[in-house]
Amino acid sequence: MRREPTMHTTLRVLERLEGLLLSGEQRTARRNAWNAVLEDRRRARARGEAAARLEAAATGARRAT
């Protein structure tokens, strides 16, 4: 019975392949791009939470009047 590699192992293999195929500048650029994606997701989540709170506050204010 053959076991499938874990996600962690797969990630390590891909990182090593990337290291062999890409120069240092390309790795840095890719890392920076990924960090930008993560930051965009964080900001989008924060915007969504803020919008939901504003909507809840507006709805609550209308009910109170």
C-alpha positions in Angstrom: 0.0 0.0 0.0 1.4 3.3 -1.1 0.7 6.4 1.0 0.1 9.8 -0.6 2.5 12.5 0.5 1.2 15.0 3.0 0.5 18.6 2.1 3.6 19.6 4.1 5.8 17.2 2.1 4.4 18.3 -1.2 5.0 22.0 -0.3 8.6 21.2 0.6 9.2 19.4 -2.7 7.7 22.3 -4.7 9.8 24.8 -2.8 13.0 22.8 -3.6 12.0 22.6 -7.2 11.4 26.3 -7.3 14.8 26.8 -5.8 16.4 24.8 -8.6 14.5 26.4 -11.4 14.3 30.1 -10.3 17.0 32.6 -9.5 17.0 34.3 -6.2 15.3 37.4 -7.6 12.5 35.4 -9.0 12.0 33.6 -5.7 11.9 36.9 -3.9 9.4 38.3 -6.4 7.2 35.3 -6.1 7.3 35.4 -2.3 6.5 39.2 -2.4 3.6 38.5 -4.7 2.2 35.8 -2.5 2.5 38.1 0.6 0.6 40.7 -1.4 -2.2 38.2 -2.1 -2.4 37.3 1.5 -2.5 41.0 2.6 -5.3 41.7 0.0 -7.3 38.8 1.4 -6.8 40.1 4.9 -8.0 43.6 3.9 -11.0 42.2 2.0 -12.0 40.2 5.1 -11.6 43.3 7.3 -13.8 45.3 4.8 -16.4 42.6 4.8 -16.5 42.6 8.6 -16.7 46.4 8.8 -19.5 46.4 6.2 -21.5 43.8 8.2 -21.0 45.8 11.4 -22.1 49.0 9.7 -25.2 47.3 8.3 -26.0 45.8 11.7 -25.7 49.2 13.3 -27.8 50.9 10.6 -30.5 48.2 10.9 -30.5 48.4 14.7 -30.8 52.2 14.5 -33.8 52.0 12.2 -35.5 49.6 14.6 -34.9 51.8 17.6 -36.6 54.8 16.0 
